[in-house]
Amino acid sequence: MKNLLRDLRAARKWSQGDLAEELGVSRQTVNAVETEKYDPSLPLAFKIARLFKRPIEEIFEAEA
């Protein structure tokens, strides 16, 4: 699943560790989502959307 997580995190000048702390997950989870090796659970996707004040569809895009 393509996503804008890395760009959104970088815009706030947060490290992966900073974002992980905000979300209550490990840095490895943030890395896996950013590199598209892991699709976040729905609750985590909602948490990310709320944190960045954006609709889920704006952050995550299913690949065709």
DSSP file (Angstrom, degrees, kcal/mol; ACC not computed):
  #  RESIDUE AA STRUCTURE BP1 BP2  ACC     N-H-->O    O-->H-N    N-H-->O    O-->H-N    TCO  KAPPA ALPHA  PHI   PSI    X-CA   Y-CA   Z-CA
    1    1 A M              0   0    0      0, 0.0    61,-0.2     0, 0.0    37,-0.1   0.000 360.0 360.0 360.0 123.3    0.0    0.0    0.0
    2    2 A K  E     +A   61   0A   0     59,-1.7    59,-2.9     2,-0.0     2,-0.3  -0.432 360.0 173.6 -72.0 148.6    1.5    3.3   -1.1
    3    3 A N  E     -A   60   0A   0     57,-0.2    57,-0.2    31,-0.2     3,-0.2  -0.985  41.9-137.6-154.1 164.3    1.5    6.0    1.6
    4    4 A L     >  +     0   0    0     55,-1.8     4,-2.6    -2,-0.3     5,-0.2   0.135  66.4 117.2-105.6  16.6    2.7    9.5    2.4
    5    5 A L  H  > S+     0   0    0     54,-0.3     4,-2.7     1,-0.2     5,-0.2   0.899  73.8  50.3 -57.7 -45.8    3.9    8.8    5.9
    6    6 A R  H  > S+     0   0    0      1,-0.2     4,-2.6     2,-0.2    -1,-0.2   0.922 113.1  46.9 -59.2 -44.4    7.6    9.5    5.4
    7    7 A D  H  > S+     0   0    0      2,-0.2     4,-2.1     1,-0.2    -1,-0.2   0.911 113.0  48.3 -64.9 -43.0    6.7   12.9    3.8
    8    8 A L  H  X S+     0   0    0     -4,-2.6     4,-0.9     2,-0.2    -1,-0.2   0.906 113.8  47.3 -64.3 -41.2    4.3   13.9    6.5
    9    9 A R  H ><>S+     0   0    0     -4,-2.7     5,-2.0    -5,-0.2     3,-0.7   0.925 111.7  50.3 -64.9 -44.9    6.8   12.9    9.2
   10   10 A A  H ><5S+     0   0    0     -4,-2.6     3,-1.4     1,-0.2    -1,-0.2   0.856 102.3  61.3 -63.9 -35.1    9.6   14.8    7.5
   11   11 A A  H 3<5S+     0   0    0     -4,-2.1    -1,-0.2     1,-0.3    -2,-0.2   0.810 108.2  44.1 -61.8 -28.8    7.5   17.9    7.2
   12   12 A R  T <<5S-     0   0    0     -4,-0.9    -1,-0.3    -3,-0.7    -2,-0.2   0.409 112.9-122.2 -93.7   1.5    7.3   18.0   11.0
   13   13 A K  T < 5 +     0   0    0     -3,-1.4     2,-0.3    -4,-0.3    -3,-0.2   0.856  60.3 151.4  59.4  37.5   11.0   17.2   11.3
   14   14 A W      < -     0   0    0     -5,-2.0    -1,-0.2     1,-0.0     2,-0.1  -0.754  42.0-132.8 -97.1 144.4   10.2   14.1   13.4
   15   15 A S     >  -     0   0    0     -2,-0.3     4,-2.2    -3,-0.1     5,-0.2  -0.403  33.4-103.6 -79.7 169.7   12.4   11.0   13.5
   16   16 A Q  H  > S+     0   0    0      1,-0.2     4,-2.6     2,-0.2     5,-0.2   0.879 126.1  54.6 -61.0 -36.0   10.9    7.6   13.0
   17   17 A G  H  > S+     0   0    0      2,-0.2     4,-2.2     1,-0.2    -1,-0.2   0.888 105.5  51.5 -64.2 -39.9   11.3    7.2   16.8
   18   18 A D  H  > S+     0   0    0      2,-0.2     4,-2.1     1,-0.2    -2,-0.2   0.937 112.8  45.1 -61.6 -47.1    9.4   10.5   17.4
   19   19 A L  H  X S+     0   0    0     -4,-2.2     4,-2.1     1,-0.2    -2,-0.2   0.908 110.6  54.1 -64.8 -41.5    6.5    9.3   15.3
   20   20 A A  H  X>S+     0   0    0     -4,-2.6     5,-2.2     1,-0.2     4,-1.6   0.908 108.4  49.7 -58.6 -42.4    6.6    5.9   16.9
   21   21 A E  H  <5S+     0   0    0     -4,-2.2    -1,-0.2     1,-0.2    -2,-0.2   0.909 109.6  50.9 -63.8 -42.6    6.3    7.5   20.3
   22   22 A E  H  <5S+     0   0    0     -4,-2.1    -1,-0.2     1,-0.2    -2,-0.2   0.861 117.6  40.1 -61.2 -35.8    3.4    9.6   19.2
   23   23 A L  H  <5S-     0   0    0     -4,-2.1    -1,-0.2    -5,-0.1    -2,-0.2   0.613 108.1-121.2 -91.5 -14.0    1.6    6.5   17.8
   24   24 A G  T  <5S+     0   0    0     -4,-1.6     2,-0.2     1,-0.3    -3,-0.2   0.835  75.5 109.6  75.1  32.8    2.5    4.1   20.6
   25   25 A V  S   <S-     0   0    0     -5,-2.2    -1,-0.3    -6,-0.2    -2,-0.1  -0.757  73.5 -85.7-128.0 176.9    4.3    1.7   18.3
   26   26 A S     >  -     0   0    0     -2,-0.2     4,-1.7     1,-0.1     3,-0.3  -0.449  31.5-118.5 -82.1 158.6    7.9    0.7   17.7
   27   27 A R  H  > S+     0   0    0      1,-0.2     4,-2.6     2,-0.2     5,-0.2   0.858 116.7  59.8 -60.3 -35.3   10.3    2.6   15.4
   28   28 A Q  H  > S+     0   0    0      1,-0.2     4,-2.5     2,-0.2    -1,-0.2   0.864 102.1  52.4 -63.3 -35.6   10.5   -0.7   13.4
   29   29 A T  H  > S+     0   0    0     -3,-0.3     4,-2.3     2,-0.2    -1,-0.2   0.932 109.4  48.6 -65.1 -45.1    6.7   -0.5   12.8
   30   30 A V  H  X S+     0   0    0     -4,-1.7     4,-2.7     1,-0.2    -2,-0.2   0.933 112.5  49.2 -59.6 -45.6    7.0    3.0   11.5
   31   31 A N  H  X S+     0   0    0     -4,-2.6     4,-2.3     1,-0.2     6,-0.2   0.919 110.3  50.3 -60.0 -44.7    9.9    2.0    9.2
   32   32 A A  H  <>S+     0   0    0     -4,-2.5     5,-2.5     2,-0.2     6,-1.4   0.875 112.7  46.3 -64.0 -38.2    8.0   -1.0    7.9
   33   33 A V  H ><5S+     0   0    0     -4,-2.3     3,-1.4     4,-0.2    -2,-0.2   0.936 112.8  50.0 -68.8 -45.6    4.9    1.1    7.1
   34   34 A E  H 3<5S+     0   0    0     -4,-2.7    -2,-0.2     1,-0.3   -31,-0.2   0.871 112.6  46.3 -61.1 -38.0    7.0    3.9    5.4
   35   35 A T  T 3<5S-     0   0    0     -4,-2.3    -1,-0.3    -5,-0.2    -2,-0.2   0.350 113.4-119.6 -88.6   6.9    8.9    1.4    3.3
   36   36 A E  T < 5S+     0   0    0     -3,-1.4    -3,-0.2     2,-0.2    -2,-0.1   0.761  81.6 120.2  62.3  28.7    5.6   -0.3    2.3
   37   37 A K  S   <S+     0   0    0     -5,-2.5     2,-0.4     1,-0.2    -4,-0.2   0.555  76.3  35.8 -92.0 -11.4    6.6   -3.7    3.8
   38   38 A Y  S    S-     0   0    0     -6,-1.4    -1,-0.2   -37,-0.1    -2,-0.2  -0.990  71.4-143.3-145.9 129.8    3.7   -3.6    6.3
   39   39 A D        -     0   0    0     -2,-0.4    -6,-0.1    -3,-0.1     6,-0.0  -0.832  33.5-120.5 -91.0 127.9    0.2   -2.3    5.9
   40   40 A P        -     0   0    0      0, 0.0    -1,-0.0     0, 0.0   -11,-0.0  -0.261  26.8-103.5 -67.0 154.0   -1.0   -0.8    9.2
   41   41 A S     >  -     0   0    0      1,-0.1     4,-2.6     4,-0.0     5,-0.2  -0.290  37.0-105.5 -65.1 162.3   -4.0   -2.1   11.0
   42   42 A L  H  > S+     0   0    0      1,-0.2     4,-2.5     2,-0.2     5,-0.2   0.918 121.7  51.7 -60.1 -44.7   -7.2   -0.1   10.6
   43   43 A P  H  > S+     0   0    0      0, 0.0     4,-2.0     0, 0.0    -1,-0.2   0.905 112.1  47.0 -59.7 -38.7   -6.9    1.3   14.2
   44   44 A L  H  > S+     0   0    0      2,-0.2     4,-2.5     1,-0.2    -2,-0.2   0.904 110.2  52.5 -69.0 -39.9   -3.3    2.4   13.5
   45   45 A A  H  X S+     0   0    0     -4,-2.6     4,-2.5     1,-0.2    -1,-0.2   0.910 110.3  48.4 -60.9 -41.8   -4.2    4.0   10.2
   46   46 A F  H  X S+     0   0    0     -4,-2.5     4,-2.6     2,-0.2    -1,-0.2   0.902 110.1  52.1 -63.9 -40.3   -7.0    6.0   11.9
   47   47 A K  H  X S+     0   0    0     -4,-2.0     4,-2.4    -5,-0.2    -2,-0.2   0.917 110.7  47.7 -61.4 -43.6   -4.4    7.0   14.6
   48   48 A I  H  X S+     0   0    0     -4,-2.5     4,-2.2     2,-0.2    -2,-0.2   0.929 111.7  50.2 -63.0 -46.0   -2.0    8.2   11.9
   49   49 A A  H  X>S+     0   0    0     -4,-2.5     5,-2.3     1,-0.2     4,-0.5   0.909 112.5  46.7 -60.8 -42.9   -4.8   10.1   10.1
   50   50 A R  H ><5S+     0   0    0     -4,-2.6     3,-0.7     3,-0.2    -1,-0.2   0.914 110.1  53.6 -65.0 -42.4   -5.9   11.8   13.3
   51   51 A L  H 3<5S+     0   0    0     -4,-2.4    -2,-0.2     1,-0.2    -1,-0.2   0.902 117.9  35.4 -60.2 -42.2   -2.3   12.7   14.2
   52   52 A F  H 3<5S-     0   0    0     -4,-2.2    -1,-0.2     2,-0.2    -2,-0.2   0.391 107.0-126.3 -94.5   3.1   -1.7   14.4   10.9
   53   53 A K  T <<5 +     0   0    0     -3,-0.7    -3,-0.2    -4,-0.5    -4,-0.1   0.917  68.9 120.3  53.1  49.5   -5.3   15.8   10.6
   54   54 A R  S   <S-     0   0    0     -5,-2.3    -1,-0.2    -6,-0.1    -2,-0.2  -0.963  70.8 -96.6-137.5 154.0   -5.9   14.2    7.2
   55   55 A P    >>  -     0   0    0      0, 0.0     3,-1.5     0, 0.0     4,-0.9  -0.436  34.6-120.0 -67.1 147.1   -8.3   11.7    5.8
   56   56 A I  H >> S+     0   0    0      1,-0.3     4,-3.1     2,-0.2     3,-1.1   0.896 113.6  59.8 -52.8 -42.3   -7.0    8.1    5.6
   57   57 A E  H 34 S+     0   0    0      1,-0.3    -1,-0.3     2,-0.2     5,-0.0   0.732 101.1  54.7 -63.1 -21.7   -7.5    8.2    1.9
   58   58 A E  H <4 S+     0   0    0     -3,-1.5    -1,-0.3     1,-0.1    -2,-0.2   0.753 116.5  36.2 -81.2 -24.4   -5.1   11.1    1.6
   59   59 A I  H << S+     0   0    0     -3,-1.1   -55,-1.8    -4,-0.9     2,-0.4   0.845 120.4  42.1 -94.4 -41.9   -2.3    9.2    3.4
   60   60 A F  E  <  -A    3   0A   0     -4,-3.1     2,-0.4   -57,-0.2   -57,-0.2  -0.894  60.7-173.6-115.4 138.5   -2.8    5.7    2.2
   61   61 A E  E     -A    2   0A   0    -59,-2.9   -59,-1.7    -2,-0.4     2,-0.1  -0.980  22.6-131.4-132.6 121.5   -3.5    4.6   -1.4
   62   62 A A        -     0   0    0     -2,-0.4     2,-0.3   -61,-0.2   -59,-0.0  -0.457  29.0-117.7 -68.4 138.7   -4.3    1.0   -2.3
   63   63 A E              0   0    0     -2,-0.1    -1,-0.1     1,-0.1     0, 0.0  -0.587 360.0 360.0 -78.7 140.1   -2.3   -0.2   -5.2
   64   64 A A              0   0    0     -2,-0.3    -1,-0.1     0, 0.0    -2,-0.1   0.481 360.0 360.0 -70.2 360.0   -4.4   -1.2   -8.3
